[in-house]
Amino acid sequence: MRVVCWPAAPLLAHHSFGAEYDGNKPVTLTGVVTSIQWTNPNFYFFIDVKDPNGKVANWKFEGYPPVVLNRIGWKRTETMLPGDTVTVFGWQARFV
């Protein structure tokens, strides 16, 4: 499965993209989904990503609110599940 996810900040008014994310640090990562949180105000998911040496790091991603994901056709029990391999595009947080 291939998923592209942007932080919700640039499209929603509740916080500033520039305050939370570094527009100069885009990332594209492929990994295995380990956890999903369909919570308000944002959807979060975690993936295990292996570096070239085989070391695994768990990355956290923030996405749109669940109500928005439902409107665009995402289904909690189908669209993305733990164990799926996904590719994600986003920006690194300023404060990690």
N, C-alpha and C positions, 0 to 999 in steps of 0.2 A: 504494500500500500504506500502511496506517496501523498504526503500532506504538506501543504504550504501554509504557514501560520505567521501572521504578523502580530506584534504587540497591539493591543486594543487602543493604546494611548493616542496614536495620531488621528484616529477617527472618532474618538469619543471625548467629551468635554470634561470628564472628571479628573483628569490629570494631564500634564504636559509631556509629550514625547521627549523633548529635549531635556527635561528635568530628570527623567528616569532612564532613558536609553541613549547610547552613544551612536549617533548617525554615521560616525566614521568607522564603526566596528561591526559591519554586517557579518553574519555567520550562516553557513549552510552545513548542517550536520545530518548524518544518517545514523540511526540507532534503533534499539528495541524499546518499545513503550513499557515502562515498569509500573506506572501509576497514573490515574486520571482523577481529577477533582472537578465535578460539574457544580461549582459553587458560584454564588454571586459575591461581588460584582463581576468576577472574571472566571473563565475556565482555565484550569492549570493542568499541565501534564508533564511527566518526567520521562526521560529516555536515557538508557545506558549507551554511551558512545565509546568506542575503542579508538585509542590513538595508534599511530603507526607501530608502536612497540607492544601493542596488545593490552596496555593499561586501560581499565574502564573507569569512566567518570560519569556520574549521574547529573544530567542537565535538567533544569526546570524551565518551562515555557509558559507564558501567559498569553491567553487569547481572548476572543470576544466573550461576552456574557452568554450563558446557556440559552437564554431566550432568543438571542440573535442566531446562534448556531442552529437551534430548532427551526427558525424561520428560513434558513438557507438550506434546510434538508438534512442536517446532521441528526443521527439517531444514537442515543446514549448506548444502546446495546448492539450497534452495528458499525458505526462509522470508524471509530478508533477504539481498540481494545488492548489491554495489557498483552504483551507477546507479539503484537504487530511490529513490523519493521517500517519505519517512516523516515522521510527526508524532510527536514524543517529549515525554512529560511526565516531569519529574524535579525535582531540587533542585540548586542550585549548590553546588559544593564550597566549604568555608570558605576554603581556601588555593588560590587560582587563580594 
